[in-house]
Amino acid sequence: MLIYGLGRSGRGVARFLAAEGVRAAWHDAQPTPGDEALMADWGHTRAAPRGHYRTVVAAPGVPIDHPDLLALQAGGAEIVGEVALAARARPRLPMVGVTGTAGKGGTTVLIAHLLRESGVRAMEGGNIDPPLLDVVNEAEVAVVELSSFQLERVPGLRLPVAVITNLGTDHLDRHRTVEAYHAAKLNITAGQEASDVLVVPQGLELTTRAERRAFSAAQIALANGEVVLSSAELHPGIHPANAAAAVLATEALLTHLGRVADPAVLAQALRSARPVAGRFETVARVGEVAFIDDSIATRTIAVQAALERATPPIAWLVGGRDKGAELEPLAAAAQGRVTQVIAFGQDGEALARQLGLPFTPVGGEGGDEVMANAARAGLEALGRSGGVGGGTVLLAPIGTSFDLFRDYKARGESFRRAALTLAAEVGA
């Protein structure tokens, strides 16, 4: 076996194999000294990416058509990912798989929460921390966030319950076409049979052998139509569509386990649920002005949802590295709601110009200073520097974080610190 690519997923694979008493070869183009030390401690041997292997476990970030992988495949290797390895190693572990262009992380966490409140030892993993292989030995049920990258290499995966939150446009730099991107996403249901359940948005037509159960943001209900909770009772950071999908998925998994979903238990669990940090999260207030961190919002569908949910007037922080998101729907969603765009980072000003909205460019030395200036400019754009009145300073940046920050979480934390500093300054 060859572990190709370390990172979070690859280290999870290496750690799991070592605990199972399996020694593997490994390859990474730029391993850190820490990675090398871990591999040595776990008994894995560094190797060149050539030769004959039965199985290659490739990291999600490695393109499926990478020359090394193609050569290894030509030599007889099967190319799989962490998720396929987990399913084969623990075939009796029920899994709920969740994918989608937006909302998959929040829905994953919410399903795990509903299952735990229903008395099931559920643990989340996969594309969301931690790696799936870190939880398979402790979980009664694994709830797995699945990216399109992971779903490119899940041969034979059969999920008793799968969820598609939505299908939009993303990762064209990797998949090249929308059709290829959607095809990767739809691998989540490729191995399902008639006794399995696929939870999908109302109106999404696709081919599947599984039983389709459709959800919409209009009603959070069980499969028989019994309403569990009104959307008004959810935490503002939890999207009703995610809650509706989570309820149907939880009910389906409980049925798979031979249990019955209790609407009262699910309702109370939804009331107590909180959004994932950094996903449409109110991180500070200055008077009635809310500072909302949605740093992960780099997809058109996610940014549009943030614009529609935030309380106007909105000072919208836009920037980072442009990844080719569709901007026309965002310009339309901003009309009458966004007072000013605050443009920051590598492509912020270019994105703002394409949106055709009034904007203020900000700069600074380093990510934290840039974000502090952007947050302050947002507050000033609302005309609320004294902390009186309403509105939202919204970080829904469209661009990726890699121009100024190591990832979207670091960008969100920087925004949080800036917002809390402003709140302290004005005594809010």
MARLUMDREN-208002 format. One line per field, with one value per residue (C-alpha): residue number from 1; residue in three letters; x, y, z. Coordinates in Angstrom, 2 decimals. Layout:
N
num	(NUM	...)
residu	(ala	...)
x	(X	...)
y	(Y	...)
z	(Z	...)
//
This chain:
428
num	(1	2	3	4	5	6	7	8	9	10	11	12	13	14	15	16	17	18	19	20	21	22	23	24	25	26	27	28	29	30	31	32	33	34	35	36	37	38	39	40	41	42	43	44	45	46	47	48	49	50	51	52	53	54	55	56	57	58	59	60	61	62	63	64	65	66	67	68	69	70	71	72	73	74	75	76	77	78	79	80	81	82	83	84	85	86	87	88	89	90	91	92	93	94	95	96	97	98	99	100	101	102	103	104	105	106	107	108	109	110	111	112	113	114	115	116	117	118	119	120	121	122	123	124	125	126	127	128	129	130	131	132	133	134	135	136	137	138	139	140	141	142	143	144	145	146	147	148	149	150	151	152	153	154	155	156	157	158	159	160	161	162	163	164	165	166	167	168	169	170	171	172	173	174	175	176	177	178	179	180	181	182	183	184	185	186	187	188	189	190	191	192	193	194	195	196	197	198	199	200	201	202	203	204	205	206	207	208	209	210	211	212	213	214	215	216	217	218	219	220	221	222	223	224	225	226	227	228	229	230	231	232	233	234	235	236	237	238	239	240	241	242	243	244	245	246	247	248	249	250	251	252	253	254	255	256	257	258	259	260	261	262	263	264	265	266	267	268	269	270	271	272	273	274	275	276	277	278	279	280	281	282	283	284	285	286	287	288	289	290	291	292	293	294	295	296	297	298	299	300	301	302	303	304	305	306	307	308	309	310	311	312	313	314	315	316	317	318	319	320	321	322	323	324	325	326	327	328	329	330	331	332	333	334	335	336	337	338	339	340	341	342	343	344	345	346	347	348	349	350	351	352	353	354	355	356	357	358	359	360	361	362	363	364	365	366	367	368	369	370	371	372	373	374	375	376	377	378	379	380	381	382	383	384	385	386	387	388	389	390	391	392	393	394	395	396	397	398	399	400	401	402	403	404	405	406	407	408	409	410	411	412	413	414	415	416	417	418	419	420	421	422	423	424	425	426	427	428)
residu	(met	leu	ile	tyr	gly	leu	gly	arg	ser	gly	arg	gly	val	ala	arg	phe	leu	ala	ala	glu	gly	val	arg	ala	ala	trp	his	asp	ala	gln	pro	thr	pro	gly	asp	glu	ala	leu	met	ala	asp	trp	gly	his	thr	arg	ala	ala	pro	arg	gly	his	tyr	arg	thr	val	val	ala	ala	pro	gly	val	pro	ile	asp	his	pro	asp	leu	leu	ala	leu	gln	ala	gly	gly	ala	glu	ile	val	gly	glu	val	ala	leu	ala	ala	arg	ala	arg	pro	arg	leu	pro	met	val	gly	val	thr	gly	thr	ala	gly	lys	gly	gly	thr	thr	val	leu	ile	ala	his	leu	leu	arg	glu	ser	gly	val	arg	ala	met	glu	gly	gly	asn	ile	asp	pro	pro	leu	leu	asp	val	val	asn	glu	ala	glu	val	ala	val	val	glu	leu	ser	ser	phe	gln	leu	glu	arg	val	pro	gly	leu	arg	leu	pro	val	ala	val	ile	thr	asn	leu	gly	thr	asp	his	leu	asp	arg	his	arg	thr	val	glu	ala	tyr	his	ala	ala	lys	leu	asn	ile	thr	ala	gly	gln	glu	ala	ser	asp	val	leu	val	val	pro	gln	gly	leu	glu	leu	thr	thr	arg	ala	glu	arg	arg	ala	phe	ser	ala	ala	gln	ile	ala	leu	ala	asn	gly	glu	val	val	leu	ser	ser	ala	glu	leu	his	pro	gly	ile	his	pro	ala	asn	ala	ala	ala	ala	val	leu	ala	thr	glu	ala	leu	leu	thr	his	leu	gly	arg	val	ala	asp	pro	ala	val	leu	ala	gln	ala	leu	arg	ser	ala	arg	pro	val	ala	gly	arg	phe	glu	thr	val	ala	arg	val	gly	glu	val	ala	phe	ile	asp	asp	ser	ile	ala	thr	arg	thr	ile	ala	val	gln	ala	ala	leu	glu	arg	ala	thr	pro	pro	ile	ala	trp	leu	val	gly	gly	arg	asp	lys	gly	ala	glu	leu	glu	pro	leu	ala	ala	ala	ala	gln	gly	arg	val	thr	gln	val	ile	ala	phe	gly	gln	asp	gly	glu	ala	leu	ala	arg	gln	leu	gly	leu	pro	phe	thr	pro	val	gly	gly	glu	gly	gly	asp	glu	val	met	ala	asn	ala	ala	arg	ala	gly	leu	glu	ala	leu	gly	arg	ser	gly	gly	val	gly	gly	gly	thr	val	leu	leu	ala	pro	ile	gly	thr	ser	phe	asp	leu	phe	arg	asp	tyr	lys	ala	arg	gly	glu	ser	phe	arg	arg	ala	ala	leu	thr	leu	ala	ala	glu	val	gly	ala)
x	(0.00	1.17	-0.05	0.17	0.06	0.11	-1.72	-4.66	-6.21	-2.93	-1.78	-5.14	-4.58	-1.04	-2.13	-4.97	-2.81	-0.13	-2.74	-3.94	-0.40	-0.09	3.14	2.92	5.07	4.42	5.13	4.66	6.16	6.95	6.84	7.50	10.09	7.16	5.56	8.79	9.15	5.56	5.94	9.11	7.43	4.53	6.83	6.00	8.73	9.28	9.21	9.24	5.79	6.47	6.54	3.76	1.22	-2.08	-3.64	-2.78	-4.60	-4.45	-5.08	-8.14	-5.99	-4.16	-5.97	-7.39	-5.45	-2.10	0.65	1.94	-1.50	-2.08	1.29	0.56	-2.86	-1.30	0.99	-2.01	-2.78	-6.32	-6.58	-8.83	-9.26	-9.55	-13.35	-13.17	-10.46	-12.61	-15.65	-13.61	-11.88	-15.12	-17.84	-20.37	-20.15	-23.24	-22.36	-24.38	-22.67	-23.28	-22.20	-23.28	-21.95	-22.87	-24.16	-22.59	-20.44	-23.26	-25.63	-23.05	-22.59	-26.35	-27.10	-24.49	-26.01	-29.55	-28.37	-26.51	-29.58	-31.55	-29.25	-26.88	-23.11	-22.59	-19.34	-18.61	-15.50	-14.18	-13.83	-14.67	-12.28	-11.30	-10.33	-12.90	-10.39	-9.90	-13.48	-14.35	-13.28	-15.37	-18.49	-21.73	-22.53	-20.17	-21.56	-19.21	-18.82	-17.77	-16.15	-16.18	-12.46	-13.12	-16.03	-13.79	-12.21	-14.84	-15.15	-17.77	-18.92	-22.48	-24.16	-27.43	-28.19	-26.79	-27.55	-27.07	-27.67	-27.62	-25.73	-24.19	-20.88	-17.51	-13.96	-13.87	-10.11	-10.03	-13.00	-12.89	-16.62	-19.79	-20.85	-17.69	-18.08	-21.69	-20.72	-18.21	-20.86	-23.34	-20.91	-22.40	-25.39	-23.66	-23.40	-26.81	-29.57	-33.35	-33.29	-31.07	-32.20	-31.04	-32.07	-32.18	-33.52	-37.04	-36.91	-33.48	-33.81	-31.17	-30.77	-30.54	-31.61	-32.19	-35.44	-35.53	-36.73	-37.01	-36.61	-37.15	-36.46	-40.21	-40.85	-38.73	-40.59	-40.38	-40.86	-44.60	-44.98	-45.21	-43.67	-40.89	-40.11	-40.73	-37.74	-38.32	-37.22	-33.79	-30.64	-30.22	-26.97	-28.62	-30.21	-33.72	-32.85	-29.94	-32.23	-34.86	-32.28	-30.78	-34.13	-34.87	-31.37	-31.56	-34.96	-33.66	-30.58	-32.59	-34.90	-31.80	-30.77	-34.24	-35.15	-37.94	-37.42	-39.09	-40.31	-40.17	-36.55	-35.60	-37.35	-35.49	-32.21	-32.79	-33.52	-30.22	-28.17	-25.58	-23.86	-20.35	-17.78	-17.01	-20.22	-22.61	-21.71	-22.34	-18.97	-19.54	-21.99	-21.41	-24.72	-27.24	-24.65	-23.87	-20.48	-21.11	-18.28	-19.03	-15.39	-16.08	-18.52	-16.53	-19.16	-21.87	-24.69	-23.20	-22.48	-25.96	-27.51	-25.45	-26.56	-30.19	-30.02	-28.02	-29.96	-29.64	-28.08	-25.02	-21.37	-20.07	-16.40	-15.24	-11.75	-9.12	-8.02	-10.62	-11.71	-14.10	-17.42	-20.45	-20.98	-24.19	-26.51	-24.58	-24.92	-28.67	-28.90	-27.02	-29.41	-31.25	-29.39	-25.70	-24.73	-21.04	-18.58	-15.34	-12.70	-9.61	-6.85	-5.41	-8.55	-10.98	-11.02	-11.37	-14.28	-15.97	-15.66	-17.20	-20.08	-20.78	-21.47	-20.08	-16.89	-14.11	-10.68	-8.62	-5.05	-2.48	0.63	-0.29	-3.62	-4.57	-4.03	-5.93	-8.86	-8.86	-9.02	-11.78	-13.91	-13.51	-14.34	-17.45	-18.68	-17.94	-19.71	-22.88	-22.49	-22.59	-19.11	-20.76	-22.39	-25.97	-28.45	-28.66	-27.21	-24.54	-20.84	-20.68	-17.57	-18.72	-15.60	-16.15	-12.36	-10.25	-8.11	-4.71	-3.50	-3.31	-4.19	-3.40	-7.09	-10.64	-10.60	-7.61	-9.31	-12.47	-10.54	-8.82	-12.22	-13.51	-10.57	-11.05	-14.77	-14.21	-11.58	-14.06	-16.72	-14.30	-13.30	-16.86	-17.92	-20.48)
y	(0.00	3.51	6.65	9.40	12.88	13.55	16.59	16.08	13.17	11.40	11.63	10.18	7.23	6.69	6.87	4.39	1.89	2.00	1.27	-1.66	-3.01	-2.22	-0.70	1.26	3.23	6.97	9.83	13.57	16.22	18.58	16.77	18.76	17.58	16.85	14.63	12.72	12.14	10.90	8.50	7.08	6.73	4.86	2.54	3.79	4.06	6.92	5.79	7.21	7.29	4.42	0.66	-1.85	-1.42	-3.14	-0.01	3.70	5.89	9.36	12.62	14.59	17.48	15.34	15.59	12.32	12.71	13.44	11.76	9.82	8.38	7.49	5.70	3.83	2.84	1.60	-0.53	-2.27	-0.14	0.70	4.39	5.05	7.73	7.78	7.30	4.13	2.76	3.46	1.77	-1.34	-1.48	-1.05	-2.50	-2.79	0.88	2.73	5.99	9.04	10.83	14.55	16.53	19.68	22.92	24.76	23.75	20.30	21.06	22.61	19.81	17.17	18.64	19.04	15.40	14.18	16.42	15.15	11.55	12.05	13.70	10.67	8.35	7.29	7.54	9.52	11.20	13.50	13.42	13.40	16.71	18.32	17.79	15.19	12.72	9.94	7.26	9.01	8.25	4.86	2.88	4.90	5.80	3.85	5.91	8.09	11.24	12.09	15.39	14.52	16.94	16.44	15.68	12.82	11.54	11.09	8.07	6.08	2.86	0.53	2.91	2.14	4.53	3.60	7.33	10.04	13.75	16.25	19.74	21.46	21.45	24.67	25.63	25.25	23.90	24.34	24.76	21.08	19.50	21.81	21.57	21.86	18.47	16.78	18.52	17.34	13.83	13.66	14.83	12.24	9.44	9.73	7.72	5.51	2.52	2.90	0.30	0.43	-0.05	3.02	6.64	9.70	13.08	15.80	19.33	19.53	19.79	18.23	15.53	12.81	9.11	6.88	3.43	4.72	6.02	9.80	12.02	15.69	18.64	22.37	25.35	25.90	22.95	21.09	17.79	14.02	11.94	11.61	15.40	15.79	19.18	18.96	22.65	26.04	27.77	30.74	28.58	27.81	29.66	32.46	30.89	27.60	27.60	26.07	23.99	22.38	21.64	20.11	17.88	16.88	15.80	13.55	12.05	11.45	9.78	7.54	6.48	5.75	3.56	1.80	1.05	-0.25	2.78	5.34	9.08	11.04	14.42	15.99	14.90	16.20	19.51	20.05	19.06	21.60	24.34	23.64	23.36	26.01	26.82	25.68	28.32	30.54	29.76	32.70	33.25	36.50	37.13	40.61	43.49	47.21	48.61	47.02	46.36	42.63	41.43	38.14	35.79	33.66	33.33	29.96	31.61	31.49	29.76	31.78	29.84	30.28	34.00	34.59	32.84	35.03	38.22	37.15	36.23	39.20	42.17	45.24	47.70	45.54	46.50	43.55	42.51	41.09	39.89	37.20	35.30	35.13	31.52	32.30	32.44	33.66	37.30	38.25	36.52	38.17	41.64	41.02	39.72	42.80	45.32	47.28	45.41	46.28	49.86	49.46	46.79	46.81	45.44	43.78	41.40	40.34	40.48	42.42	45.57	43.61	41.62	44.80	46.42	43.37	43.46	47.04	48.17	51.16	50.06	51.21	49.58	48.85	47.63	47.09	45.17	41.53	39.77	40.93	44.61	44.33	42.64	45.19	48.00	46.22	45.68	49.32	50.53	48.37	49.91	53.40	52.68	51.99	55.37	53.64	54.28	55.33	51.90	53.11	51.72	48.49	46.64	44.05	44.00	40.77	38.79	36.66	37.16	35.27	34.82	32.15	33.02	32.02	35.51	36.65	33.69	29.98	29.04	30.34	29.61	31.87	34.60	34.24	34.37	37.55	39.09	38.02	39.67	42.85	42.97	42.38	45.12	47.56	46.54	47.17	50.57	51.90	50.14	47.95)
z	(0.00	-0.81	0.97	-1.65	-0.08	3.63	4.94	7.29	5.39	4.64	8.24	9.30	6.95	8.23	11.87	11.31	9.41	12.12	14.79	12.67	12.48	8.76	7.46	4.23	1.85	1.61	-0.75	-0.47	-2.74	0.15	3.48	6.63	9.16	11.45	8.81	8.29	12.01	12.33	9.44	10.98	14.39	12.79	10.84	7.35	4.72	2.31	-1.32	-4.82	-6.50	-8.84	-8.75	-8.21	-5.42	-4.83	-3.35	-3.42	-0.90	-2.43	-0.58	-1.75	-2.93	-5.50	-8.88	-10.11	-13.38	-11.72	-13.80	-10.80	-10.08	-13.72	-13.84	-10.61	-11.92	-15.16	-13.00	-11.48	-8.43	-7.37	-6.47	-3.47	-0.84	2.92	2.81	0.71	2.98	6.06	4.51	3.67	7.02	9.00	6.74	9.57	10.55	9.27	7.54	6.59	3.71	3.09	0.05	-1.79	-3.16	0.04	3.45	3.65	6.70	8.71	7.74	8.70	12.17	12.60	11.68	14.16	16.84	16.17	16.27	19.56	21.09	19.89	21.84	19.06	19.48	16.29	15.31	12.38	10.20	6.64	4.86	8.18	11.11	12.18	9.41	9.09	10.07	13.42	14.47	12.97	16.04	18.50	16.54	16.42	13.33	11.26	9.67	6.81	5.02	1.47	-0.94	-4.71	-4.45	-2.04	-4.10	-7.12	-5.43	-3.52	-5.57	-4.17	-1.43	-0.32	2.09	3.82	3.96	1.70	1.49	-1.32	0.07	-3.36	-6.65	-7.93	-9.52	-7.85	-8.27	-12.04	-11.73	-10.70	-12.49	-15.54	-16.30	-14.24	-15.59	-14.28	-10.93	-10.60	-11.71	-8.86	-6.38	-7.63	-6.81	-3.32	-4.54	-7.13	-4.78	-3.14	-3.52	-3.27	0.52	0.99	1.27	-0.67	0.77	-1.90	-2.39	-3.71	-7.50	-7.97	-10.60	-10.74	-11.34	-8.28	-7.15	-3.61	-2.17	-2.72	0.12	-0.77	1.57	1.32	3.55	3.83	6.17	8.72	8.83	8.95	5.80	6.51	6.55	10.32	11.16	13.72	14.25	12.68	11.12	13.45	16.39	14.89	15.83	13.24	12.07	11.04	7.61	7.56	4.48	6.33	9.27	6.98	5.29	8.65	10.06	7.08	7.18	10.94	10.61	7.81	9.76	12.91	10.80	9.42	13.01	13.86	15.95	15.74	15.34	18.15	16.83	20.30	20.78	17.33	17.98	21.23	19.59	16.81	19.35	21.11	17.91	17.12	13.81	13.01	13.92	10.95	9.08	9.24	12.88	14.74	16.39	17.89	18.12	18.17	19.32	16.96	14.27	13.95	12.74	10.93	10.00	6.94	5.91	4.27	1.82	-1.43	-3.59	-5.30	-3.67	-0.18	-0.58	-1.97	1.04	3.38	1.62	1.80	5.51	6.82	8.21	5.96	5.58	4.88	4.65	2.65	3.00	-0.33	-1.19	-1.21	-4.28	-7.06	-7.75	-10.59	-8.73	-10.68	-9.70	-11.50	-8.98	-6.15	-7.62	-7.88	-4.29	-3.04	-4.59	-1.91	0.86	0.53	1.40	0.60	-0.48	1.48	-0.90	0.60	-0.37	-3.71	-5.85	-3.67	-5.78	-9.05	-7.61	-6.37	-9.80	-11.45	-8.99	-10.03	-6.45	-4.53	-2.81	-0.50	-0.94	2.17	2.63	5.32	6.30	6.76	7.06	10.54	9.77	6.49	8.25	11.07	8.52	6.61	9.71	10.74	7.24	7.28	10.50	9.24	5.95	7.90	9.57	12.95	14.35	17.61	17.89	17.50	14.98	13.04	10.11	9.39	8.69	6.71	5.85	2.90	0.83	-2.48	-2.82	-1.19	1.83	0.52	-0.39	3.25	5.48	5.74	5.42	5.80	9.54	10.11	8.06	10.14	13.40	12.25	11.50	14.92	16.69	14.68	15.48	19.21	19.26	17.71	20.21	23.10	21.71	21.67	24.85	23.12)
//
